[in-house]
Amino acid sequence: MGLFISTPELLERYNITKGTLINWRSTRSFPEPLIKAHGKSCSRYGIKAVATWEETNGLLESLDIEPLISNRS
């Protein structure tokens, strides 16, 4: 996986709407996008920041999702 994860990838990963993601940024300290969308493009979020947020908020267990960053090389 690259350095970024897009808004559509996050929505699918968490099975949420864009409105929920926006709400999480203000109420659950979800990381702000590093690259903001313009026109038809989509925002990009830093993989490390999102992975840290998931671990801190227990999402890996509660949603039963795989970590974004593998400790294996």
Secondary structure, DSSP 8 states (H G I E B T S, - for coil): --SEEEHHHHHHHHT--HHHHHHHHHHS-----SB---TT---EEEHHHHHHHHHHTTHHHHTT---SS-S--
